[in-house]
Amino acid sequence: MIQESLLADLVTDQPGPVRLQKLVSTLKSYFNCGAVVLLRKDEQALIPIASHGLVKEALGRQFELAQHPRLAMLCSTRVAFRFEPDSPLPDPYDGLIETQPGEHLAVHDCMGMSLFIEGEIWGVVTLDALTPGTFCEQHRQDLQRCSLVIEAMLRMSRLEQDNKALRQGRQDDAQMERKLHSEVNIIGQSPQLNEVLNELSVVADSELPVLLLGETGTGKELFARRLHLLSPRHTQKMVYVNCAALPETLAESELFGHAKGAFSGATGDRQGRFESADKGTIFLDEVGELPLNIQAKLLRVLQNGEVQRLGTDKIRHVDVRIVAATNRNLQAQVKSGEFRADLYHRLSVYPLHIPPLRDRGNDILLLAGFFLEQNRTRLGFRSLRLDNTAELLLLNYQWPGNVRELEHVISRAAIKALSYGVNKADIITLHSHFFQGLSDQPVDDFDKSANISSDNALVPLKIAVEQTQRNLIRLALLKANHSWAQAARLLAVDASNLHKLAQRLGLK
């Protein structure tokens, strides 16, 4: 019986994420269907938490209930519901279930049910099949009987999270997590990303200045917002300052304020950004762009919490947490005299490097899925998906513009599909030729940045070796038509060892 299998998973001592993944695998095996997905409700969207049978990029998607009537129907009822194979309602997983070459992509049988914890809806579980008639009324009843056990698993996972929060002195952790998901959407599961998020949660509780380092387009502002929301100052505001956009003649007034008559056009007193951020956080983006005279005044704020408005001698005190970010090499700027050494050391009390997209493995596909769903909604497609050639192309490209570039590349490819005269009611598959510019790069053009960085400094050998391993595995998969067994033979390694290595490198 399916309930007995789920109960065995429930009482087994294992981490919450592992338990939920085992849940969807058990359901898929019992109902013999194409895919099972567990989705958590977040405001007016459903976010995949665990799945078995979907393509990797699907886990990065967020399904807006207003755009997906089947999911909205499941959220509106307490009983398991089966959609007839000829239902006119579009299925959210059209084109997203793993298939063999030549198989059709449309979902033809579907059922699911909403899940509740303590009287409130937690989310839904969905089961989908490519073959009509996979599910019957007996299957629907079997799924309904599983509801109490599944909800018990979810309740246990929440209790584990709450206990962890209490041990860390964060009684509001669950509420904070919901706020983070709704306001700071950082998508990814790679070890590189998780390491940064863990560090961020640790340093957030302190009052230390944090310097976010990383290439352009890595999303440093999102990490700054997450840090603020995790900090004791989260009830206060975070003030954003783009230092690169401040005109040198107005930078002092913008940051520290001015008195009436301080300069032509100063018709009244005005507080600066630091005073606006009092008791909260100020985020200085592209701090390396600040002129030297402003850097001296910024140092005074860091040292003493003092600001002085332009045109007055009065000293004002502010209580501000400073988070700065730059894509520049500030140490090199210190040596060249472009940046004050004392300010650099004050800002970089806790430097945190945001990894480039090319080092985040399958996070590339999760982010691609998120942007594909956005464009599907915006352009009115029934379904928008990647084929294997496009996936490998995205994984092998070096992404000098990082996440921002990926977003633009996906949007261009979706619009390019329209220029080909596709029918929006069909399942649209984006092949590698839709990604103009990226396809010009040979797939065996290994990551030069793994060996030499932009300032010609050597990187750690471990990083270079791991990047070379990633590139070789990706190339072998391309030549083997995405067959892991054949790729292992091409690389002359044991298949199980290849799977373990790929998982450690963030490729699975």
Secondary structure, 3 states (H helix, E strand, C coil): CHHHHHHHHHHCCCCHHHHHHHHHHHHHHHHCCCEEEEEEEECCEEEEEEEECECHHHHHCCEEHHHCHHHHHHHCCCCCEEECCCCCCCCCCCCCECCCCCCCCCCCEEEEEEEEECCEEEEEEEEEECCCCCCCHHHHHHHHHCHHHHHHHHHHHHHHHHHHHHHCCCCCHHHHHHHHHHHCCCCCCCHHHHHHHHHHHHHHCCCCCEEEECCCCCCHHHHHHHHHHHCCCCCCCEEEEEHHHCCCCCHHHHHHCECCCCCCCCCCCECCHHHHCCCCEEEEECHHHCCHHHHHHHHHHHHHCEEECECCCCEEECCCEEEEEECCCHHHHHHHCCCCHHHHHHHCCEEEECCCHHHCCCHHHHHHHHHHHHHHHHHCCCEEEECHHHHHHHHHCCCCCHHHHHHHHHHHHHHHHHHCCCCCCCEEEECHHHCCCHHHCCCCCCCHHHCECCCCCECCHHHHHHHHHHHHHHHHHHHCCCCHHHHHHHHCCCHHHHHHHHHHCCCC
